[in-house]
């Protein structure tokens, strides 16, 4: 399945429609896709979205990643929160939605998951070679899922 290529800057996704395809077992049982719209969002590092495209820095350069949380309102009026990310390959000038298999759940579930994650303070201890801005707002930001830059 291909997703739209977002050329240039990665702009707000608020107002964009979303479609969640039903898993095969749900389809087999007669279920169908879910439709909704993004009604609010936050970005981990919004400045990444404005950065110009860049050339690859080597074979381990995964490109640029931008992480967000999106509030989705479904057609039936219920809401859920999706932890999403977008990727721009090094050397290309477009972003793609890259979180096809990501967390999307009701607010209490997301809250419980994030609270339990943040309680794992040792995870945020800033191991050598990784950037961390959990406790401070610095200029470093991870550009790949491994945390490298």
N, C-alpha and C positions, 0 to 999 in steps of 0.2 A: 504494500500500500504506500503510495507516495503522498507526501504532505507538501503544501504550498511552500515555495521558496520565498523568503522575506528578504528582498534586496536592500542593501544599504543598512541603515540603522535599524535596530530591533525596537520597534515602537510598542506602545501599550497594546495589549491584547483584549482590553475591556471592550465589550460589545461583540467580540468574535463568537461565532457559533461553534459548538463542539459536538462531536458525534462519537459515542462509545459503541463500537461494534460488539454485538453479543458473542460470547464464547460459543464454540461449536455445539457443546452439550446443551446450552440454553436455546440456541437456534433449533436444534433437533427436537427439543421439548415444546417448540412453538413460540419461544421468546424472541424479542427483536431488539434492535439497537436503541440506545438512549440518546436523546437530543437535549441540548441546553445552550446556555450562553455564559460567557465569563462576565461577571458583574463587578468584580474587584480583584486587585492583585497587589502584591508586593514583590520587589526584586532584591536579592541578596546584595548585589553590586550593580546598581543601575548604570553606573558609568561605563561598564563593559559594553552596554547596548549601543553607545555612541562612538565607540572606538572604530577607527578605519580598519578595513581588512588588511591582513599582513601576510607576508610570505612565510613559508615553513622554516623553522629553525633547526630542522633535522628529522631523522627517521622516527623519533619518539614524540614529535610535536602533534598532539591530538587536536589542535586548533583552539578556538575560544568557546567557552561554555558560559551560559547565563542562566541562573537558577531563580525560580519564582514559586510563589504560592498563589494559587488562583481560586477565587470563590466562584463556583459554578452553580447557576440556578437552572434546574431541570424543568422540562415542560409541565410536570405535575406540580410545580411550585416548591419542591424541596430543594435544599442546598447541600452541596458537598464541597470539600476542599481538596484540591489537587496540588501535589508537590511536583512541579514540572521543571524541565530544562530545555534549552534550545542550544544547538551547536552550529558553529560556523567553522568549516574545515579551513585549515591554513591554506592560503593561496586562493580562496574563493570569497566572493563578495555577497554571499547570501546566508541567512540563518534558516535552520530547519527545526521544526518541533522534533525533539528527540526522546520524549518521555512516554512513548507508546505503552510501555509496561511499567507504570509508576504507581505510587500510592494515591488513591482517591477514595475518600471515605467521609462519613459524617463528622461534624465538628468535634463531638466528644471523643471519637476514636483518634483523630489527628492530634487533639490536645493531649490525650494520654500518651501517645507515642512520642510527641515532642518533649513533653515534660520528663518522661523516663529517659529519653536520649540526653537531654541537657543535664539530668542528674548524674550522668556518667562523666563526672568532671575529669577523670583521668584520660578520657578520650580527647580532651581539648588541651592537653598539657603541652602542646607544641613540640612534637618530636622533631629531632634534627632533620633539616631539609624540607620541612613542610611549613607553609605559612598558616597563620591562624589569626583571625580577627574577632574571636568570640568575646574576649574581654576588652579589647581595645580596637578602635577604628584606625587602622593604619592603611597605607597605600598598597600593601601587598594583597593579592587575590589569587586564588588558584585558577588555573586556566584549563586544567584537565581533571577528570575524575580522580586521578591519583594525587592531586594536590600540587603537582609540579607546575612550573611556570614557563 
